[in-house]
């Protein structure tokens, strides 16, 4: 599974056109991150993205803004702290993703009803400059700690995605590569990533 995490900050061209190209290319889920936006602006952007994703049957997750997710009838991706503060959220949404950074967090997210986990960062990435990656051993530990699909995030490319799969991960997340590459390369990159995963 390939989940694409968005960043309008990194995107230097038409963001919605890029989302359309990513969805058309076969990404399995789009996670609208955009932590810098306040909820009204985020909700407006999410509404446009949902429309595109539904056109291509691409799963879509709202990041943190549960009221926006409820309004748009979308899945939600949460930091663990938010799920701990409001455990009922796991019952209010069909799919609830949770980001985790330790075995203990993975177990807790599972206990609270998470649908899947995102674990990272696995490899060095410009998004986390100065922070050492947690590595494949960490990913393996997360996979073994809870009976949930685990997706790896952080510095994942066609060259290392097979190592991610060998750890037992159910899939992986990509942000920078698909937010910054030339639009005409998106289809080839999505296809290449998914093929490398399958191989």
Beta strands, then each sheet from edge to edge (+ up, - down):
strand 1: 2-5
strand 2: 29-32
strand 3: 59-63
strand 4: 75-79
strand 5: 96-100
strand 6: 116-120
strand 7: 149-153
strand 8: 171-174
sheet 1: 1+ 2+ 3+ 4+ 5+ 6+ 7+ 8+ 1+
end
